[in-house]
Amino acid sequence: MAEVALRGVGKVYPDGTRAVTDLNLDIADGEFLVLVGPSGCGKTTALRMLAGLEEISEGEIAIGERVVNRVPARDRDVAMVFQSYALYPHLSVRDNIGFGLSLRKVPKAEIRREVDRAAEILGLTEYLDKKPRNLSGGQRQRVAMGRAIVRQPQAFLMDEPLSNLDAKLRVQMRAEIARIQRDLGVTTVYVTHDQTEAMTLGDRVAVMKKGVLQQVAPPQELYDRPANLFVAGFIGSPAMNLLQGSLAGDEGAARLTVGGQTLELPASVLADRPALRGYFGKDLVVGIRPEDMEDADLAAADGGGTLTSTADLVEAMGSDVLVHFNVQAAQVVTDDTRELARDAGTDVLGALEGAHTDLVARFSPRTTV
Ligand code: ATP
């Protein structure tokens, strides 16, 4: 196990495409770091540079104490788990898992012991003699994990390892990966485009956009304190409500105008964010999480401002009900109508659609302005 560091790392492909720019990340020994971002943001390139599968154009990569810029992939002592699993179809599960050790001429008895240990961890013991084609997707994924585990590498590098699984299995394997990583304590860098996966797995999450790191922080901090609009919109499902507005105010108080409606900002919000005074008289975007938007009838009077709007779509999703409102052409989503749904049954959901509702925008510490 080891810490992993990227310092000023950049990548320009031979055709001139710049995939990664000045990437700086320090990943602690035993940490689970998730690289997340939309398709094409450079996360796979970053991981492949760490693995040694792609040359770096600028900067420095260190694994443990060692700078590995010129160290070939096979000597970097990291184990990569791919989306495709990359299993050998003609080999049994046992031989697939032990393949890397055989290549390194590890004694047979030791390979057997290591494979048995990994199979035990992964619940694969009864499948060791089968061929990959006779396994389910989830089991194949485990075999790929097994191959990484037996190598006892300094770090695991995982590239969308769950994306070939169906939704239910993905959730199950996600929990499994979290458990295995915690038990083994191996430094892990995990790439995904799925923000839910990132938030549930990562000790810290690094958000990338167009090759540039936007923010790296523990999941809760990303959620509560996104560094910019991109992170605010990308992290969280349903997404944060981002409302275009303008701010007016004086020393003691501030008013936010959104879609022709005015919200009084509590003094605490202003006190919490002194920089806001600089925006008096200017346009800005206010970000409010769906769970901070409440139906006025249900909301506790806790200093929120009220927006009146019309519900134009209601989505019942079992435990949550999402109500979409149209405020100045922006979709506002609240998921705090559970009680309403429970109290009144499903009829009220239909009635909600098209109804005028007072929404309370609660200005919590995580309101982003
Ligand atoms: P995805 O989630 O779709 O895999 P990603 O975030 O992993 O995307 P990368 O695969 O790292 O993104 O690609 C980053 C950028 O580099 C993209 O613009 C991509 O088109 C480009 N790119 C990737 N591989 C090459 C290559 N071999 N040659 C030229 N450009 C490339």
Residues whose N, C-alpha, C, O or C-beta is under 5 A from the ligand:
A	BS01	ATP	Y13 D15 T17 A19 P38 S39 G40 C41 G42 K43 T44 T45 H193
